[in-house]
Amino acid sequence: MTENVILTTLDFQAIAQILENWQIEFPQMGVLALLPEVELHAVNILQAACNEKNIPLCGAIFPALVTENGFITKGAWLLRLDKMPPMLMLTELNADDIDVGDLISAAVEEHLVQILNQQHKPTFFMMFFDAMLPNIASILDALYIRLSDRVRYAGVNAGSETFQPMPCLFDNDQIIGNGLLGLLLPDALSFVLQHAYAAPEHAMVATSSESNCINTIDWRSAFDVYQELIGTEYGIALTRENFYTYGAHFPFGILRANGEVVVRIPVAITEAGAIHCVGEVPENAMLALLRAPSVNDTQCIERLVDALSETGSLANASPLLTFYCAGRRMHLGETAASELLALKLQSGASILVGALSLGEIGAQESGYPTFHNAALVCKIWERI
Amino acid sequence: MNRELVLAILYDLTLTIGSEIRLKSLLTKVLQRFLYHTGFPVGVVLLDQVLADQGVSARLAAVIGDYALGQKIGQILTFPVNFVFGKVELIEDSGLALVLGSSGAHAYFLKLPVDDSVTIFLLSPKLPENTLPLTQIFQPVLRNLSKAIILCRSHEQETARLALDRDQARHDLIEALRKAERERAFQRSLMDSIPDLVWLKDPKGVYMACNPSFEKLYGKKEAEIIGKTDYDFVATDLAEANKAMDQLALAAKNPTIHEVWLSFVEGEYHGQFEITKTPMRSTNGDIIGVLGIAHDITEIKAAQIELTRHRNNLEQLVLERSEELKATYKRLSDTQFAMDSVGIGIHWVDARNGQFLYVNQVAAEMLGYSVDEMLQLNVADIDTYFSKNDFQTVTQDFRQQASVQFETVEITKYGETLPVEATIYYLPVNCLVSLCLFPILPNEKKLNWRSFMLKKQPKRRMSSKAHFWQTSVMKFAHL
């Protein structure tokens, strides 16, 4: 039996050969491709190879690819979907005059009728959003109200680590930005999400925020408060120049009663001192300044492995689809690779397949989808 | 207990509760926040709880996280009393999921009684991990939520009432606008269709509107005229004169009227116009402009001149005719006098039926009648020779002969007989018969007859004519 995931160079002939081998055994197959952003120009090679063989293609572009040996920026991960599942691709979700939640729900519901008739339960709605969309948390709220428990939710954000607009979602014919690529996977095995950031003792109030921008904290300039706290708590002299370097190490956390925190990594500051985060911050939310876990903190990988064990499929030594937050890698630096290796070893996966993500979606401990930063999202990639 | 964390959660929930004014939105948002904080996958809100025989009936008002259950929103369901009332409790009992008809195997639920009529349930298939005592920390916000629900409902009722009022007002406004538009269109159509020149200026003399007839005066379209003054179209002295007229009109209480000659740019027409200027006022009485209407009186004026000339001619003609009539009347009067004065009884008779049309005094008195009495009679009444019914036949011979003379006997008013010599003239043009009677009396009878007549006649003052008749008869009797 052929491997269902392959790391390949973006060479037409090489890709064509892989597809040919797969297609012999799985004539109804499709391909999920993960590319690093430096390979953006090569999407058309992938499209041409798939189109030549009439193989459905979907994929996304990320800052880098994940392997058990670390992160790479060359080539592409090709993941075989043995039978191409229902797929939806929506663009211009940043338009003012549309209800994105309704739009996505309606597109999903079109497929759900057919899927539920075929008894494909549970169905995973795997979402790849363009990270430039500022209101993904709100979109998830809307999706849960309408789609409810008819699907389970998981996903990641694609795009450039520079947070500059870039088309990052593609299928056989197009590559789009400000959109969503969705797959309805007929898979009983869960995605798991973990970050292991702990809630601190002290909290502060985001007294003015709009979407993913915190304007003021405790009625003062957000940057001034952030700068003061980091200086007081950790003795770090934060400036506008070194802000991005430290942001990943000291993210904000939105507190929940179940002890979990939703991480928001600050990525930019404005002239007025407002702080931009990856992901929405509700207005007047109570925020905590988090200290990112160190590499010696093994809680995250242990929890992930425990959660994967609950799926009962670790013994299969299957590939483990892993999305690793780019902000987390920034915090851990070179040692982030060690965390990946630990994951591979502890999970017993045959191989780690994945990409650096710019925001993660999961239903941690419940069915309610939440948008996170600094997290890992994993899934055993069995035959789908 | 992490005090900061509890405060953060309560703060978030309080803000969520306080930020909504619509019930559906409030319940959805609050339920979302409860699910977010607690990790429960399903949330349910019951409203309008009423204690019933079988338990508590309540309306399923909101559901998140259970699609099948969400299809029952709005339905009235019945719950065991202990599921609804009481304190905040975390209960391990799959009975609630069964009562609700949930598709999920939810063995645990957190009961959050908001007040006597509202309960929130959070359901989960397994007990979510929580570091905080969920049964204690939410109590304060539930009280707030109860008040917020009441406020939202009041707000929605008030909003619905206002919406009704607004819709009615909007409907009335639309109707009023339609009516105004119809009236405006009618007025515009009227203004455009009348041949008179119509215009409206503001108090400063700036044109605000005009009709197509006025456009011809300046040879410009209305759009080119509006916003301009007379100074833009005519010589300064004429513009000054117009302005003065406008000021007079503005100062006057009633419309002012004057006549001017206007020269049209379009068609080069030159005519005399009667201009009526009326001050226009807003509903609160402020002057908003001057309405001008110019009516072409060129033809009327010409007709008036001609009429005056004809009237003068007619007066002269009437004067002349009056003189002629006076002369004719005098001649007629003379003839009448002659007819009345002659000693012969003269009758004009309608040749078709014998009715007297004219009798002179002599003819009447000859038979003892007054003239008026006799004009009521027929020839047959005084002469047995004639008959009323066949007068035309009897007189046929007379007509052919133009005039006939014969002797006959007349009957007086008093039944006496009077032999007379009658002469009949036939006048074919007027279909008249002229009957002239001359009494034939022996001398002694003449006197007796006279005495008899005088006896029979009522005593009266003798008129000049009677005197004349008496005299005439006397003369006649002596013949």
Contacts between the chains, C-beta under 8 A, distances in Angstrom:
chain1	res1	chain2	res2	distance
A	141	B	32	5.9
A	144	B	32	7.9
A	144	B	64	6.6
A	144	B	65	6.6
A	145	B	28	6.6
A	145	B	32	7.7
A	145	B	64	5.8
A	147	B	67	7.2
A	148	B	63	7.9
A	148	B	64	7.1
A	148	B	65	5.5
A	148	B	66	5.8
A	148	B	67	3.8
A	148	B	70	6.0
A	149	B	41	7.0
A	149	B	42	7.4
A	149	B	65	5.8
A	149	B	66	5.6
A	149	B	67	5.8
A	149	B	103	7.4
A	149	B	104	6.5
A	150	B	67	4.9
A	199	B	2	7.3
A	199	B	5	6.3
A	201	B	2	7.2
A	201	B	4	6.1
A	202	B	4	6.1
A	203	B	4	4.6
A	203	B	5	7.2
A	203	B	7	7.3
A	203	B	8	4.9
A	205	B	11	7.2
A	255	B	5	5.4
A	255	B	8	4.6
A	255	B	9	6.8
A	256	B	9	7.5
A	256	B	36	6.4
A	256	B	37	5.0
A	256	B	38	8.0
A	256	B	39	7.3
A	257	B	5	7.3
A	257	B	9	5.0
A	257	B	37	3.9
A	257	B	38	5.5
A	257	B	39	7.9
A	257	B	130	6.0
A	257	B	131	7.7
A	257	B	132	4.9
A	257	B	134	6.7
A	257	B	137	7.1
A	258	B	37	6.9
A	258	B	38	6.0
A	258	B	39	4.2
A	258	B	128	5.9
A	258	B	129	5.9
A	258	B	130	4.8
A	258	B	131	6.9
A	258	B	132	7.9
A	259	B	129	6.8
A	259	B	130	6.8
A	259	B	131	3.8
A	259	B	132	7.6
A	260	B	39	7.4
A	282	B	12	7.2
A	283	B	15	7.8
A	284	B	11	7.4
A	284	B	12	7.6
A	284	B	15	4.9
A	285	B	12	6.3
A	286	B	7	7.2
A	286	B	8	3.1
A	286	B	9	7.6
A	286	B	11	5.3
A	286	B	12	6.1
A	288	B	4	7.9
A	288	B	8	7.8
A	363	B	41	7.9
A	364	B	39	7.7
A	365	B	39	4.7
A	365	B	128	6.0
A	365	B	129	6.5
A	366	B	35	7.3
A	366	B	39	4.6
A	366	B	40	6.3
A	366	B	41	4.3
A	366	B	124	7.0
A	366	B	128	6.4
A	367	B	41	3.5
A	367	B	42	7.5
A	367	B	65	5.8
A	368	B	35	5.0
A	368	B	36	6.5
A	368	B	39	7.5
A	368	B	41	5.9
A	368	B	65	6.7
A	370	B	36	7.4
